[in-house]
Amino acid sequence: MPQPDRKKPFRRLRIAGAIAVLLALAVVVQGVVTRAAENSRLKDWTEAQALPTVAVVTPGSGANSNGLELPGRLEAFSRAPIYARVSGYLKSWKYDIGAQVKAGTSLGEIETPDLDQQLLQARADLTSAQANADLSQITATRWQQVLKSGAVAKQDVDEKLGDLRAKQAMVKAAQANVERLVAMKNFTHLVAPFDGVVTARNTDVGALINSGGTSNVAGQELFVVSDTHKLRVYVNVPQNYVPSVPAGTKATIRVPEHADKSYAATVDSSAQSVNANSGTTLMQLSVDNSGGELLPGGYATVRLDLPGHAAVLSVPAGALIFNAKGLSVATVGTDNHVAIKTVTIARDLGKVVELGSGVGAEDRVIENPPDGIANGAEVRVAAAAPKAKSEKG
């Protein structure tokens, strides 16, 4: 019987061990390579995430046809507070608030017992003065006749004639006093000065009425009559916009109570001066109110139609950077690096700002630059740059 070869199992065992070692080495190498690749990708992702992502716009180059929105105040075209010219007690009133009245319509009547007694006394004084003047006239005539016979001196006749003229002057004074009191008596009727609406009634029957209507004379507004078929609109325009708002400029009026409606208005006049406290100029507009929908004394939003400027470029207001160096914007170059450019403002239109200088039509302007952005900083652009559009009226 031949002897079995004992070396063969050992050789197989060594081959199997070598294969296992090689497999283990392959697994280790693959793990190391995979981890290195993952670390490289993670590093690239981290570096990419460290760059700020910005949205950019290119300055708008079209005409910026825009409007300027400002708060305004509505006032009646004509407003007349009615004060009493005589003192007394309110005897009656005929029209309440909201009533339509015509010019000359009696709104109420004042009872004036004191004035009535003064008028009676004045008429009595006039009668007395007239009687004295008549007697003086007779006396002067008689003395003139006696003078012809030489029985009296001319000096005595002149005295009688002088007394006559004095008495006649007293008659005229008494007559004027009567006419004054009669005129005052006519003021017992409170009348509307023009066609309009009674917008206030601040008295009632039996109320004590004091004459006068100024700050240093006792009195109060009894009625207010307003002409509301046309309204005045007062708006304070910032000084830098005043040259763009000449007389005749068209405007649109909106009021809170009719939010779905707008009303056409026109600039009538300007105060031609700047208020030192607010830096604004008061302007007056007129708006038709034949429908009676607008209320005097109310608040309104006034949108003035300003002329467009085709030559200027506009950017969003959020793109402006204010710091110690002045006003600037951040632009992004083709290499995605930031360049800070100093700019000047031509007009501030709210959401959009017209720039007078500093940027070109092809610049990519960062819409909302992050804090601390500096020249040369690398950024990542989020999307393609849309055109910056101005607000349309």
Phi, psi and omega in degrees: 000132179281151180282136178290149181279108183280349182281338184296313178299324181293321179295321180295322180297319179294320179296317179297320178296318179297318179298318180297319179296316179299318179297319179296317178298320180297318179296317180296314181298316179298318178298318180295316180296317181296316180296320179297319179294318178297318179297322180294315179296319179297319179296316179297317181296318180297316179296322179293321180289336179290338178284132177293137177265127184233151172259138183238155174226156172259141182303137178289138182246000180279173178293131181269074177286108190220170177236159179247117182264128181220152174286142180228171180231129179271136177224149177299147179298322173223135181223126183233107171286132183261116177252163177275137174265349179228153179267151179165214180232141180290117181279320180194157170229150190243340184228134179259180182298144180088353182282139175275130182231156177258160178300133180089355179293134178283121180272331181188171182228139181253132175271127188232077181297322179295315180296323179298317179293322177297323179291320177297318179295319180296321179292323176294319177298323178294319179297317179297316180295323180293320179296317178296322179292322179296316179297320179295326178295315179296316181298315181296322180294317180296317180295326176295323178291321179292328180300329182294331179275352180079013182281340181232159178279152179296331178299320179294321179294319179297324178297319179294321178293322177295319177298322179298313181297323178295317179294322178294322177296322178296327176295316180296321178295318179294322178296318179297321179296320177297315181295324177298314181291327175295318177298318177297323179298328179294337180282001176292342174263121178273115187245154177282131182281342180201170177293134180180202182239138174284109183261355177202141171224111188247031180211172179207169183302133179090353182291142176286127184251127174254135181286158178109164181197028177243172185295335182253010178233136181298143178155163180215161176292122177270316177222160170228126177248129183234138174267107188249011179292340177216138183243152170263140177240124180253130181221142178262114184262129177305147187304320184289345178263350186304315179298338181273359183236071177282171176300138182098352178298134180278149181215164177237132182251135173230143179233150184299325184286345176228067187296337182270004183238156173226154185231134181281137179223165181224139177288122181266314186203167179230151178291345179058030176205159181251130176289121184295333182283321185254344183069028182235163176245131180283129178235148181246129177243161176237143180221137180288135180226037181297335178279349178072019182278333181270139185252124177298144183089355184273170178269145178216152172262121184253124176248112181270133178277108181265149179292149180277160178232104184286336187278344184265159178252146182236147178225161176298147181298330180291349180279348183284142177244123177251122176209190184296337181276355180114208184259132182207172173229157178257125178247159180243126179278182181293337178269012179063030174250146187279141171231119179275129181236132177284136183228166173235149182264129174271312178210140175261110182256022179094257180287336181240141180239129175274128182261137178276331181196166172115332182229159176250170183293337183261358179294145174260109185261131178291125187291316177225086184296137179290160179297141175079008180295140186224166177301136177085352180293140179271138180226168175244127182277129186286320185204175177294150186279116172279163178285137175283121181258143176279160175296130176267142180292000000 
